[in-house]
Amino acid sequence: MTRLTAKALAILLLMTLAACSGQARDTPLLGDLRRFCVDTALSPDAVRAAAATAGAKRPGGSAGSQASTTWDHAIGGRIIHLRLTTPPGEAGAAPAVTCTLSDDQDAGASLAAVRAWLGAPAGDGNFEQYYFTMAGAQPHYVPRERLTPVRARTLSGGLYRLSLASFNGSTALTLQH
């Protein structure tokens, strides 16, 4: 019995360490992508609530508009810019909600962390697009060659498109659902 308990505790410890080490690799940009865009499932009200809870501030005290709101989130001595865009949908269609984050530090580390979180291969340029679905808190990368219009409509939980852009050390992530 003691042997089984020791093994169970060792397994629990290893699982905890693995979970903690995965979180430690998050860059501020990936952490904010998850907090503001993914964990909220791009619900405009949930994004606004997450920004308020995190203490993100609107630059210059701007109130924003119904279609677009911008915040600055200070984290670790840097500012990450968050923009939520909710243009009106076409007749009877839901609006295409877009969550954009930008940062002027650690472009390489941020892009590598996002790719690792998605389980996606490295890109080959300054602009990349990835598709994924969510199952709980874990993304499931969908390779572009497996993406067809029919498959995109039938994926459970809906399909997300994440665009990554990098230029002169700055990074921008744009998530659409």
C-alpha positions in Angstrom: 0.0 0.0 0.0 2.8 2.4 0.9 4.5 1.6 -2.4 1.4 2.4 -4.4 0.9 5.7 -2.5 4.5 6.7 -3.2 4.1 6.0 -6.9 0.8 8.0 -7.0 2.5 10.9 -5.2 5.4 10.8 -7.6 3.1 10.8 -10.6 1.1 13.7 -9.1 4.3 15.7 -8.6 5.5 15.1 -12.1 2.1 16.2 -13.5 2.2 19.3 -11.4 5.7 20.2 -12.5 4.8 19.6 -16.2 1.8 21.9 -15.9 3.9 24.6 -14.1 6.7 24.4 -16.7 4.2 24.8 -19.5 2.8 27.9 -17.9 6.3 29.4 -17.3 7.0 29.3 -21.0 4.1 31.8 -21.7 5.4 35.1 -22.9 3.4 38.2 -21.8 1.9 38.3 -25.3 0.8 34.7 -25.3 -0.5 35.0 -21.8 -2.6 38.0 -22.9 -3.8 36.2 -26.0 -5.1 33.4 -23.9 -6.5 35.7 -21.2 -8.3 38.2 -23.4 -9.0 36.4 -26.6 -9.1 32.6 -26.2 -10.4 32.1 -22.7 -13.2 34.5 -23.5 -14.1 32.7 -26.7 -14.1 36.1 -28.3 -17.3 37.2 -26.6 -17.2 41.0 -26.7 -18.6 41.3 -23.2 -16.2 38.7 -21.8 -13.2 40.4 -23.5 -14.3 43.8 -22.0 -14.7 42.2 -18.6 -11.3 40.4 -18.8 -9.6 43.7 -19.8 -11.2 45.5 -16.8 -10.3 42.7 -14.4 -6.7 42.8 -15.6 -6.5 46.5 -15.1 -6.0 47.3 -18.8 -6.5 51.0 -19.5 -7.9 52.8 -22.5 -5.2 55.0 -24.0 -5.9 58.7 -23.4 -9.1 57.8 -21.5 -10.9 57.1 -24.8 -14.3 55.5 -24.5 -14.0 53.5 -27.7 -17.0 52.7 -29.9 -19.5 50.0 -30.3 -17.4 48.6 -33.2 -13.9 49.0 -31.8 -12.3 49.3 -28.4 -8.6 49.6 -27.5 -6.8 49.0 -24.2 -3.2 49.1 -23.1 -2.2 46.3 -20.6 0.9 46.9 -18.6 2.7 43.6 -17.7 6.2 43.0 -16.7 7.4 46.5 -17.4 6.0 46.5 -21.0 2.8 47.6 -22.6 0.7 45.2 -24.7 -1.9 46.8 -26.9 -5.3 45.0 -27.1 -7.9 45.9 -29.8 -11.4 44.4 -29.9 -13.3 44.9 -33.2 -16.9 43.9 -33.6 -18.1 45.2 -36.9 -21.9 44.7 -37.6 -22.7 41.4 -39.2 -24.4 41.0 -42.5 -28.1 40.5 -42.5 -28.9 37.7 -40.0 -25.2 36.8 -39.5 -23.2 37.2 -36.3 -20.5 39.8 -36.4 -16.9 38.7 -37.1 -15.2 39.4 -33.8 -11.5 40.1 -34.0 -9.1 40.4 -31.1 -5.7 41.9 -31.9 -2.7 42.1 -29.6 0.6 43.9 -30.3 3.9 44.2 -28.5 7.2 45.8 -29.4 9.4 43.3 -27.5 10.6 39.7 -27.8 9.1 39.0 -31.2 10.9 35.8 -31.7 10.1 34.4 -28.2 6.5 35.4 -28.6 6.0 33.8 -31.9 7.8 30.6 -30.8 5.7 30.4 -27.6 2.4 30.8 -29.7 3.5 28.1 -32.1 4.4 25.8 -29.3 1.1 26.4 -27.6 -0.7 25.6 -30.8 1.5 22.6 -31.6 2.1 24.2 -35.0 5.2 24.1 -37.2 7.5 27.2 -37.5 6.5 29.6 -40.2 8.7 30.8 -43.0 8.3 34.5 -43.0 7.1 37.7 -41.3 3.4 36.7 -41.7 1.8 33.4 -40.8 -1.7 32.1 -40.4 -2.8 29.1 -38.3 -6.1 27.5 -37.8 -7.2 25.6 -34.7 -10.2 24.5 -32.6 -10.5 24.5 -28.9 -11.4 21.5 -26.7 -11.5 22.8 -23.2 -8.3 24.9 -22.5 -6.3 23.0 -25.2 -6.0 24.2 -28.8 -6.0 21.6 -31.6 -4.0 22.8 -34.6 -5.6 22.2 -38.0 -3.0 22.0 -40.8 -4.0 24.2 -43.8 -3.9 21.2 -46.1 -6.6 19.5 -44.1 -8.8 22.6 -44.0 -11.7 22.5 -46.5 -14.8 24.7 -46.4 -16.9 21.6 -45.5 -14.5 20.6 -42.7 -14.3 24.1 -41.4 -18.1 24.3 -40.9 -18.2 20.9 -39.1 -15.3 21.3 -36.6 -16.7 21.1 -33.1 -16.3 24.3 -31.1 -15.8 26.3 -34.3 -12.7 27.3 -36.1 -10.3 30.0 -35.0 -7.8 31.7 -37.4 -4.7 33.2 -35.8 -2.5 35.5 -37.8 1.0 36.3 -36.6 3.0 39.2 -38.0 6.5 40.2 -37.1 8.4 43.3 -38.2 11.5 45.0 -36.8 11.1 43.2 -33.4 7.4 44.0 -33.0 4.7 41.3 -33.0 1.0 41.4 -33.8 -1.4 38.6 -33.2 -4.9 38.7 -34.6 -7.5 36.1 -33.6 -10.8 35.6 -35.4 -13.6 33.1 -34.7 
